[in-house]
């Protein structure tokens, strides 16, 4: 059985899909998301939305460790479970 962080990373990887993000878009997203402290995934999404960035880029940034793994939230765990990954 995978641990929560591994399962969450697998979920983020699956959400990346076939998206191809430009370096400029990645840089902009990295600059607007604080890398210190722990954020909820919903907070990361809100920051991205407020900066007119595509929400799906959050999955890319988390999977490739540009930003830290968000703290535990029930909605994320439920999404992982509903996909049969946990």
C-alpha distances in whole Angstrom, upper triangle without the diagonal:
4,7,9,12,10,9,13,14,13,15,17,18,18,21,23,24,27,28,31,32,35,35,37,35,32,35,36,32,32,35,35,31,31,29,30,28,25,26,24,23,26,28,27,28,31,33,32,34,37,37,37,34,32,29,27,27,25,22,24,25,21,19,22,22,26,25,23,19,21,20,18,20,19,20,18,15,16,17,13,13,16,15,12,9,8
4,7,8,6,6,9,10,10,12,14,15,16,18,20,21,24,26,28,28,31,31,34,31,28,31,32,29,28,31,31,28,28,25,26,25,22,23,21,20,23,25,24,25,28,29,29,31,33,34,34,31,29,26,24,24,22,19,20,21,18,16,18,19,22,21,19,16,17,17,15,17,17,18,15,13,15,15,12,12,15,14,12,9,7
4,6,5,6,9,10,11,12,14,15,17,18,20,22,25,26,28,28,31,31,33,31,28,30,31,27,26,29,29,25,25,23,23,22,19,20,18,18,21,23,22,23,26,27,27,29,32,32,33,30,28,25,23,23,21,18,20,20,16,15,18,17,21,19,17,13,15,14,12,15,15,17,14,12,15,15,12,13,16,15,14,11,9
4,5,5,6,8,10,10,12,14,15,16,18,21,24,24,26,26,29,29,31,28,26,28,28,25,24,27,26,23,23,21,21,19,16,16,15,14,18,19,19,20,23,24,24,26,28,29,30,27,25,22,20,21,18,16,18,18,14,14,17,16,19,17,14,11,12,11,9,11,12,13,10,8,12,12,9,11,14,14,13,10,8
4,5,5,6,9,10,10,12,14,15,16,19,22,22,24,24,26,26,28,25,22,24,25,22,21,24,23,20,20,18,18,17,14,15,14,13,17,18,17,18,22,22,22,24,27,27,28,25,23,20,19,18,16,13,15,15,11,10,13,12,15,14,11,8,10,10,9,12,13,14,11,10,14,14,11,13,16,15,15,12,11
4,5,5,6,9,10,10,12,14,15,18,21,21,23,23,26,26,28,26,23,25,26,23,22,25,25,22,22,20,21,20,17,18,17,16,19,21,19,20,24,24,23,26,28,29,29,26,24,21,19,19,17,14,15,15,12,10,13,13,16,16,13,10,13,13,13,15,16,16,13,12,15,14,11,13,16,14,14,10,10
4,5,5,6,9,10,11,12,14,16,20,21,23,23,26,27,29,26,23,26,27,24,23,26,26,23,23,22,23,22,18,18,17,15,18,20,19,19,23,24,23,25,28,28,28,25,23,20,18,18,16,13,15,16,13,11,14,15,18,17,15,12,13,14,12,13,14,14,10,9,12,11,7,9,12,11,10,6,7
4,5,5,6,9,10,11,12,15,18,19,21,21,24,24,26,23,21,23,24,20,20,23,22,19,20,18,20,19,15,15,13,11,14,17,15,16,19,20,19,21,24,24,25,22,20,17,15,15,13,10,12,13,10,9,12,13,15,14,12,9,10,11,10,11,12,12,8,8,11,9,7,10,12,11,12,9,9
4,5,5,6,9,10,11,13,16,16,18,18,21,21,24,21,18,21,22,19,18,22,21,18,19,17,19,19,16,16,15,13,16,18,16,16,20,20,19,21,24,24,24,21,19,16,14,14,12,9,10,11,8,6,9,10,13,12,11,8,11,13,13,14,15,15,11,11,14,12,10,13,15,13,14,11,12
4,5,5,6,9,10,12,15,16,18,19,22,23,25,23,20,23,24,21,21,24,24,21,23,21,23,23,20,19,18,15,18,20,18,18,22,23,21,23,26,26,26,23,20,18,15,15,14,10,11,13,11,8,11,13,16,16,15,12,14,16,15,16,17,16,12,12,14,12,9,12,13,11,11,8,10
4,5,5,6,9,11,14,15,18,18,22,23,25,22,20,23,23,20,20,24,23,20,22,21,23,22,19,18,16,13,16,18,16,16,19,21,19,20,24,24,24,20,18,15,12,14,12,9,11,13,11,9,13,14,16,16,15,12,13,15,14,14,14,13,9,10,11,8,6,10,11,8,10,8,10
4,5,5,6,9,12,12,15,15,18,19,21,18,16,19,20,16,17,20,20,17,19,18,20,20,17,16,14,11,14,16,13,13,17,18,16,18,21,21,20,17,15,12,9,10,9,5,7,9,7,6,9,11,13,13,13,10,11,14,14,14,15,14,10,12,14,11,9,13,14,12,14,11,13
4,5,5,7,10,11,13,14,17,18,21,18,16,19,20,18,18,22,22,19,21,20,23,23,20,19,18,15,18,19,17,16,20,20,18,20,23,23,22,19,16,14,11,11,11,7,7,10,9,6,9,11,14,14,15,13,15,17,17,18,19,17,14,15,16,13,12,15,16,13,15,12,15
4,5,6,9,11,14,15,19,21,23,20,18,22,23,20,20,24,24,22,24,23,26,25,23,21,20,16,18,21,18,17,21,22,19,21,24,24,23,19,16,15,11,12,12,9,10,13,12,10,13,15,17,17,18,16,17,19,19,18,19,17,13,15,15,12,10,14,13,10,12,11,14
4,5,9,9,12,13,17,19,21,17,16,20,20,17,18,22,21,19,22,21,24,24,21,19,17,14,15,18,15,14,17,18,16,17,21,20,19,16,13,11,7,9,10,6,8,11,11,10,13,15,16,16,17,15,15,18,18,17,18,15,12,14,15,11,11,14,14,11,14,13,16
4,6,6,9,10,14,16,17,15,13,17,18,15,16,20,20,18,21,20,23,24,22,20,19,15,17,19,16,14,18,18,15,17,20,19,18,15,12,11,7,8,9,6,6,9,10,9,10,13,14,15,16,15,16,19,20,20,21,18,15,17,18,15,14,18,17,15,18,16,19
4,6,9,11,15,17,19,17,16,20,20,18,20,23,23,22,25,24,27,28,25,23,22,19,20,22,19,18,21,22,18,19,23,22,20,17,14,13,9,11,12,10,9,13,14,12,13,17,17,19,20,19,20,23,23,22,23,20,18,19,20,16,16,19,18,15,18,16,20
4,6,10,13,16,18,16,15,19,20,18,20,23,23,23,26,25,29,30,28,26,25,21,23,24,21,20,23,23,19,21,24,23,21,17,14,15,11,12,14,12,11,14,16,14,15,18,18,20,22,21,22,26,26,26,27,24,21,23,23,20,19,22,21,18,21,20,23
4,6,10,13,14,12,12,16,16,15,17,20,20,20,23,23,27,28,26,24,23,20,21,22,19,17,20,20,16,17,21,19,17,14,11,12,9,9,12,11,9,12,14,13,14,17,16,18,20,20,21,24,25,25,26,23,21,23,24,20,20,23,23,20,23,22,25
4,7,10,12,10,10,14,15,14,16,19,20,20,23,23,26,28,27,25,25,21,23,23,20,19,21,21,17,18,21,19,17,14,12,14,11,10,13,12,10,12,15,14,13,16,16,18,21,21,22,26,27,27,29,26,23,26,27,23,23,27,26,23,26,24,27
4,7,8,6,7,10,11,11,12,15,16,16,20,20,23,25,24,23,23,20,21,21,17,17,19,18,14,16,18,16,14,11,10,12,10,8,11,11,9,10,14,13,12,15,13,15,19,19,21,24,26,26,28,26,23,26,27,24,24,27,27,25,28,26,28
4,5,5,6,9,10,11,12,14,16,17,20,20,24,26,26,24,25,22,23,23,19,19,21,19,15,17,19,16,15,12,12,14,13,10,14,15,12,12,16,16,14,17,14,17,20,22,23,27,29,29,31,29,26,29,31,27,27,31,31,28,31,29,32
4,5,5,6,9,10,10,12,14,16,18,18,22,24,24,23,25,22,24,23,19,19,21,19,16,18,20,16,16,13,14,16,15,12,14,15,12,12,15,16,13,15,12,15,19,21,22,26,29,29,32,30,27,30,32,29,28,32,32,30,33,30,32
4,5,5,6,9,10,11,13,15,17,18,22,24,25,23,24,22,23,22,18,19,20,17,14,17,17,14,13,11,13,15,15,12,15,17,14,13,17,18,16,17,14,16,20,22,23,27,29,29,32,30,28,31,32,30,30,34,34,32,34,32,34
4,5,5,6,9,10,11,13,16,17,20,23,22,21,22,19,20,19,15,15,16,14,11,13,14,11,11,8,9,12,12,9,11,14,11,11,15,16,15,16,13,14,18,20,20,24,26,26,29,26,24,28,29,26,27,30,30,28,31,29,31
4,5,5,6,9,10,11,14,14,18,20,20,18,20,17,19,18,14,14,16,14,11,14,15,12,13,10,10,12,11,8,10,11,9,8,11,13,11,12,9,11,15,16,18,21,24,24,27,25,23,26,27,25,25,28,29,27,30,27,29
4,5,5,6,9,10,13,13,17,19,20,19,21,19,20,18,15,16,17,14,12,15,16,13,14,11,13,14,15,11,12,15,12,10,14,15,13,13,10,11,15,18,19,22,25,26,29,27,25,28,30,28,28,31,32,30,33,30,32
4,6,5,7,9,12,13,17,19,20,18,20,18,19,17,14,14,15,12,10,12,12,9,10,8,11,13,14,11,12,15,13,11,15,17,15,15,12,13,16,18,19,22,25,25,28,26,24,28,30,27,28,31,32,30,33,31,32
4,5,5,6,10,11,15,17,17,15,16,14,15,13,10,11,12,9,7,10,11,8,10,7,9,10,11,8,8,11,10,8,11,14,13,13,10,10,13,15,15,19,21,22,24,23,21,24,26,23,24,28,28,27,30,27,29
4,6,5,8,8,12,14,15,14,16,15,16,14,11,13,14,11,10,13,14,11,13,11,13,13,13,10,9,12,11,8,10,13,12,11,7,7,11,13,14,18,21,22,25,23,21,24,26,24,24,28,29,28,30,28,29
4,6,7,9,12,15,16,15,17,17,18,15,12,14,14,11,10,14,13,10,13,12,14,15,16,13,13,16,15,11,14,17,15,14,10,10,13,16,17,20,23,24,27,26,24,27,29,27,28,31,32,31,34,31,32
4,6,9,12,14,15,13,15,14,15,12,9,11,11,7,8,11,10,8,11,10,13,13,15,12,11,15,15,12,14,17,17,15,12,11,13,16,15,18,21,21,25,23,22,25,27,25,26,30,30,30,32,30,31
4,6,9,11,11,9,12,11,12,9,7,10,10,7,8,11,11,10,13,11,13,12,14,12,10,13,13,10,11,15,14,12,10,8,10,12,11,14,18,18,21,20,19,22,24,23,23,27,28,27,30,27,28
4,6,8,9,8,12,12,14,10,9,12,12,9,11,14,14,13,16,15,17,16,17,15,13,15,16,12,12,16,16,13,11,8,9,12,11,14,17,18,22,22,20,23,25,24,25,28,29,29,31,28,28
4,7,8,9,12,13,15,12,11,14,15,12,14,17,17,16,19,17,19,17,18,15,13,15,15,11,11,14,14,10,8,6,7,10,10,13,16,18,22,22,20,22,25,24,24,27,29,28,30,27,27
4,7,9,12,14,16,13,12,16,17,14,16,20,19,19,22,20,22,20,21,19,16,18,18,15,14,17,17,13,12,9,8,11,11,12,16,18,22,23,21,23,26,25,25,28,30,30,31,29,28
4,7,10,13,15,12,12,16,16,15,17,20,20,20,23,22,23,20,21,20,16,18,19,16,14,18,18,14,14,10,9,10,10,10,13,15,19,20,19,21,24,24,24,26,28,29,30,27,26
4,7,9,12,10,10,14,14,14,16,18,19,19,22,21,21,18,19,18,14,16,17,15,12,16,17,14,14,10,7,8,6,6,10,12,16,17,15,17,20,20,20,23,25,25,26,24,23
4,6,8,6,7,10,11,10,13,15,15,17,19,18,18,15,17,16,12,14,16,13,12,15,17,14,14,10,8,8,5,6,9,10,14,14,13,15,18,18,18,21,23,23,25,23,22
4,5,5,7,9,10,11,13,14,15,17,19,18,18,14,15,15,12,13,16,14,12,15,17,15,16,12,10,9,5,5,7,7,10,11,10,12,15,15,16,18,20,21,22,20,20
4,5,5,6,9,10,11,12,14,16,17,15,14,11,12,12,9,10,13,12,10,13,15,14,14,11,10,8,5,7,8,7,10,9,8,11,13,12,13,16,17,18,20,18,18
4,5,5,6,9,10,10,12,14,15,14,14,10,12,13,10,12,15,14,13,16,18,17,17,14,14,12,9,10,11,9,11,9,9,13,14,13,15,18,18,19,22,20,20
4,5,5,6,9,10,10,13,14,14,14,11,14,14,11,13,16,14,13,17,19,17,16,13,13,12,9,10,12,11,14,13,13,16,17,17,18,21,22,23,25,23,23
4,5,5,6,9,10,11,13,11,12,9,11,10,7,10,12,10,10,14,15,14,13,10,10,10,8,11,13,12,15,14,13,16,18,17,18,21,22,22,24,22,23
4,6,5,6,9,10,11,9,9,6,9,9,7,10,12,11,12,15,16,16,15,12,13,13,11,13,14,13,15,13,12,16,17,15,17,20,20,20,23,22,23
4,5,5,6,9,10,10,11,8,12,12,10,13,16,15,15,18,20,19,17,15,16,16,13,15,16,15,17,15,15,19,20,18,20,23,23,24,27,25,26
4,6,5,6,9,9,11,9,12,12,10,13,15,13,14,18,18,17,15,13,14,15,13,15,18,17,20,18,17,21,22,21,22,25,26,26,29,27,28
4,5,5,7,5,7,6,9,8,8,11,12,11,13,16,17,16,14,12,15,15,14,17,19,18,20,18,17,21,22,20,21,25,25,24,27,26,27
4,5,5,6,7,6,10,10,10,13,15,14,16,19,20,20,18,16,18,18,16,19,21,19,21,18,18,22,22,20,22,25,25,25,28,27,28
4,6,8,10,10,14,13,13,17,18,17,18,21,22,21,19,17,19,20,18,20,22,21,23,21,21,24,25,23,25,29,28,28,31,30,31
4,6,9,10,13,12,12,16,17,15,17,20,21,20,17,16,19,20,19,21,24,23,25,23,22,26,27,25,27,30,30,29,32,31,32
4,7,9,12,11,13,16,16,16,18,21,21,21,19,18,21,22,20,23,25,24,26,23,23,26,27,24,26,30,29,28,32,31,32
4,6,9,8,9,12,13,12,15,17,17,18,16,15,18,19,18,21,23,22,24,22,20,24,25,22,24,27,27,26,29,28,29
4,6,6,8,10,11,12,14,16,17,18,16,16,18,18,18,21,22,21,23,20,18,22,22,19,21,24,23,22,26,25,27
4,5,6,8,10,11,12,14,15,16,15,14,16,16,15,18,19,17,19,16,15,18,19,16,18,21,20,20,23,22,23
4,5,6,7,9,10,11,13,15,14,14,16,15,15,18,19,18,19,16,14,17,18,15,16,19,19,17,21,19,21
4,5,5,6,9,10,11,12,11,11,14,14,14,18,19,19,21,18,16,19,20,17,18,22,21,20,23,21,23
4,5,5,6,8,10,10,10,9,11,10,10,14,15,15,18,16,13,16,18,15,16,20,20,19,22,19,21
4,6,5,6,9,10,10,10,11,10,11,14,15,15,17,15,12,15,16,13,13,17,17,16,18,16,18
4,5,5,6,8,8,9,12,11,13,16,18,18,20,19,15,18,20,17,16,20,20,18,21,18,20
4,6,5,6,5,6,9,9,11,15,17,18,20,19,16,19,21,18,18,22,23,21,23,20,22
4,6,5,6,5,6,6,8,12,14,15,17,16,13,15,18,16,15,19,20,19,20,18,19
4,5,8,9,9,8,11,14,15,17,19,18,14,16,18,16,14,18,19,17,19,16,17
4,6,8,10,10,13,16,18,20,22,21,18,19,22,20,18,22,23,21,22,19,21
4,5,6,8,11,14,16,18,21,21,17,19,22,20,19,22,24,22,24,20,21
4,7,9,12,15,18,20,23,22,19,21,24,22,21,25,26,25,26,23,24
4,7,9,12,15,17,20,19,17,19,22,20,20,23,25,24,25,22,23
4,6,9,12,14,18,18,15,17,20,19,18,21,24,23,24,21,21
4,7,9,11,14,15,12,13,17,16,15,18,20,19,20,17,17
4,7,8,12,12,10,12,15,14,14,17,19,19,21,18,17
4,6,10,11,10,11,14,15,14,17,19,20,21,18,17
4,7,9,8,8,11,12,12,14,16,17,18,16,14
4,6,6,7,9,10,11,13,15,16,17,16,14
4,5,5,6,9,10,10,12,14,15,15,13
4,5,5,6,9,10,10,13,14,14,13
4,5,5,6,9,10,11,13,12,11
4,5,5,6,9,10,11,10,8
4,5,5,6,9,10,10,9
4,5,5,7,9,9,9
4,6,5,7,6,6
4,5,5,6,5
4,5,8,8
4,6,8
4,6
4
